[in-house]
Amino acid sequence: MTSLIACLNCDTLHRRTDLPPRETARCVRCHSVLYRSPDLRLSRVLALTLTCLIVFAIANAFPIVEIEVQGIYTQTTLVGAAWALYREGMWLVALLVFATTVLFPLSQLLALIHLFTPLSLGRRPYAVFHVMRAIEFCRPWGMIEVFMLGVLVSLVKLSAMASVLPGIALWAFGALTMLLAMVLSYDLRNLWSVIDHTPDPAVEARQAAEAKAGMTAAGATKTAQSRTVPR
């Protein structure tokens, strides 16, 4: 791991040093925050991520709202709303709704669990570099908070025309928004210091294979020498 870090605002290179707890390093040119002292309590972040996954499942399994108009009741889930948009011919809107509220947030949560679970046990995750890149790619596309804002605006407008009852999923999405904000506030750059001090399963497997091959070669050489008849 390199000890150099670039400022995100002015690209000035700095040499990274260890910080005391609750301290912050700032750029010498623009004084923006470079990094903070790492919070290495990975079990806490893992617990929050697992909670997010459970709440996410609840939010997608139950109806968001129930609307009553002239004695007719209508309710739907988030996936059902995306499917209804697709059946109405608005497949691009349906795809965007499904991707930004289901696919990308779920992929991000699963990737975080893939990272934090082995690291909290003192092991390096498999394909850690690809997973870190995937998380950075998914972050801008997860729009749960935008979805919540749109739902609240729609409920206010619909309340004048129909009876609207919030469903379990709506409360779950509200809780998920706050939990995701807590999880995503964790600076993933702090993980590199943890990753560099944890054993790599691929390296261990290669070393074990090399050691086994060396022992086999040594055993074969010893056997060949024992079969050689001295003159």
N, C-alpha and C positions, 0 to 999 in steps of 0.2 A: 504494500500500500504506500503510495507516494505521500510525502509530508507537505506537499504544496497544495494550496487551495486558491481558487480564483474568485474574486468578487463578482457576484451576479449582476451588479449594476455598472461597474467600470472596468471589469476584467483585470484588475490589478492582482498580481500573484503575491501570496503570502505563504509563509512557512507555518504549518499547523503545529500547535503545541497543546499540551494537556492543560485543561482549565480546572480550577477549583470548582466545587459544586455551586450551582446557581450563578455562575459567571458567564459573561458574553464577550466574544471577540468581535471587534469592529474593524472595518476597512480604514487604513491610514489615509486614504485619499478622499473617499466620499462619506466615510463614517457610517456606512450601512452595516447591518448585522451580517457577519460572516458565518458564525456558528455559535452554538451555546454548549455549555458543558453537557455531555451526553447523559440522558436518562436511561440507564441500563436495566431498569426493572421491566424486563421483557414479559414476565408472567402477568403483570398488570395490563399491558397492552394486549396480550393474548386473550385475557379474560374479557376485555372490552370488545375485541374482535369477535369472539365466540358469541357474546351477547348480541352484537349487531347481526350476526348470521341467524340467530334464533328469532329476533324481532323481524328480520327481513322475511323469513319464512311465514311468520304470522301475518305480516302485511300483505303478502301475496296469496294467502290461502283464504282470507275472509273478505267480504264485500267492503268497499270503501265507503259508499253512502247508500242510503235507501230513500228513494224519491216516490212520493205518493201524489198522484194527480187524478182527481175525480174518482177516487176509489181504486185506481190502478197502481199497484206497487211495482217498482223497478229497482233492481239492485245488481251490481256487477263488481267484479274484481278488476285489478289493474290489467292482468293478462286478458281478461274478457273484454275490457275496453279497447285494448290494442287489436284484438281479433275482430271486434265490431267495426273498427275503422278499416281494417283490411277487407271485410266483406262489403263495405260501402264503396270500395274502389280507391280509397286513400291509402294505398299500400306503403307509400313513402313516409307518410305521417305515422302510420302504424309501426313501421320499422324503427323510426326515430324514437317513438315512445317506448317501445320494447327495449331498444338498445340502451337508451340513457337512463331508464328507471329499473331495468331488470338485469340485462346482460352485463353491462360494464360494472355496476356496483357489485353484483354477485362475483364476477371474475376478480375484482379487486379484493374483496373479502377473502375469497379462497386463496389468492396469492399471498395475502398477509398471513393467513393461518399456516400456509406452507413455509413461510419464512420464520415466524415466531415460534412455532412448535418445536422444531429441532434445535433452534438457538437457545431456547429456554432450558433444553435438556443437555446443552453443551455439545451439540453436533451441528455441523454445517449442512444447510439444505442442499439438495440436488438442484443443479441448473440455477444457482443463485443469481448469476448475472442476467440471465434471460428473464427471470421472474422480476428482478428489480426494474428492468426496462419495461416489462409489461405493466407493472404498477404505475410507473410514470406516464405510460401511454393512456392508461384507463382513467387516471385522475381527472383530467379536464372534461371527460365525457360522462362522468357520474353526476347526474342532475336531480338528485332526490329533493334537494331544497327548492329548486325551481318548480318541480312538480307539485310540491306542497303549497307553494305560493299560488300556482295556477288553480289548484283545487279550492283553496280558501276563497279566492276571488269568484270562482264559479258558484260556490255555495252561497255567497252573499247575493249574487244576482238571481240565483234560482229560488231563493227563499221568498221572493216577492210573488212568484208564480206557482210554487208548489210547496208541499211539506217535505222538508229535507231532514233526514235523521243521519247523523254521522255513524259510520260503521266501525267495527273493531279495527279494520285495516287503517282507517284514517288516524286513529290514536297511535297505532303502531308505527305509521310513517312519521308522525310527529316525534315519537321517541327515537326512531331510527335516525332522524335528522340530527338530533343532539348527540347521539352516540357516535355517529360518523364524524361529526365535527371534532369530538374528543380523540378519536382514533387517528384521523388524518392530520391532527396537529402534531403528531409525533414526527420528528425529523428523521427520515430514513437514512440520511447520511451518517447518523450515529451508529447504524448497524455495521458499517465497514470496520470499525474498531473491534466490534465483537466477532465479526466473521474472520478477521485475520488471526484471532487467537483461539479459534475452534478448529478441530481436525477436519480435514477434507476426506469424505468417504472414498472418492475416486483415487486420491493420492495414497490412502491407506491400502486400498485394494491392489493398486499397482505395486506398491512396496512389498505387500505380502506375496504377490505373484512373482516378483523378482527374487525375493528371499527363497521361495519354494523352488524356483528354477535353479537358483544357485546351489541350494542343498542337493537337488537332484543331480546337477552336474558334478558336484563334489563327490557324491556317492558313486556316480558312474566312474569317475576317475580313480577313486579308491579301489573299486572293484576290478578295474582294468589293471591297476598296479599289482593287486594281490594275485591276479592270474598270470602275471609275467614270471617266467621261469628264470631265475638268476643263472648267469653263466659261471 
